[in-house]
Every structure is written in C-alpha cells, then in structure tokens.
C-alpha cells in the first residue's frame, strides 16, 4: 500500500494534480478538505475539537487504507493549526500495516500562487480564494509548518496537471489498480 501524500501551499494545484493522478492510477482520492469540511460543520476552524477531530479523521483513514492494502492519494496544505506530530503519526499509521508514505511536494512561486488563488472553483470549495486573504494568511504566519521531507518535488508552473501526474506515476513506479474507484456505485 502506498499513501501518495501530495502537499504544498494554497493554490499550487494539489487537488487538480491529485485528480489527474487518480485518473491515471484508479487510486481513491482523499482530499484534506473532506475532513476539514466535516469537522468545521460543527466546530470552528482552528478550535481544539476541530484540530483533534480532523487529525483523527485523516489518520484513521490512512490506517484503515493501509490495513486493507488500499493505495490512497491525499492532499495536504501545511499550516499552523495542524499538529507538528502529524507527519510522524501519518508514517506510523501506514507503516504499522506494511504500507509506505511517499511525500510529493507541489511547488509554485508566490506570484503564481497569487494569480491562481482567485480561481472561481476555489471559492466554491471554501478554500482561500482572494489575494487579500492569502496575503493576510502569509503575513500572519498561517503557512508556518515544519519542513516535510519530499521524496519528489513537482513544479506545477512548469508542468500541466496531467504531465505532473505522469511524472509522479513514472518516478514512483505506480501500478494502476485494475478498476477505477467508484464513490457511489449504481444500485444493482
């Protein structure tokens, strides 16, 4: 089991690359916002319960995927409300069941990040979606997080999402699953 852990700053293309990677590999995609949306429906972002439950949700999913030998693609935006222990806990949850975590950093320049942040789909997904909010996030240290060791770095300005996904498949020698993952199968 491989957990493909795509990480990078807001508007670097994590979800877009992850979708392209999922299309090539048939691996299930677990965007970080699934957990974030679930916990912030009840608790405010950054509150102790939201932080604790978000981490539990992420780590439980990783552990069960590893237990079931199910590869997984995860997107992650490092930021200060995520406990510093999260990376080590992710490794432990996956490796305890014979899995492997592969960290793929998606890089983008600050100028391109500013250009991309106002893409309309970001607002619909409740992500940072304005230059002002992004600047305030940067200035306030919102993106402060200990460095994550990258097994692979992809420049999302130099490659299209599809080319980035192909590079990941090739660099990590990923074998596609025989059948695509279906979130909601048709009733039989």
Secondary structure by P-SEA (a helix, b strand, c coil): cccbbbbbcccccaaaaaaaaaaaccccccccaaaaaaaaaccccccaaaaaaaaaaaaaaaaaaaaacccbbbbbbbccccccaaaaaaaaaaaaabbbbbbbbbbbcaaaaaaacccaaaaaacccccaaaaaaaaaaccccccccccccccccccccaaaaaaaaaaaacccccccccccccccc
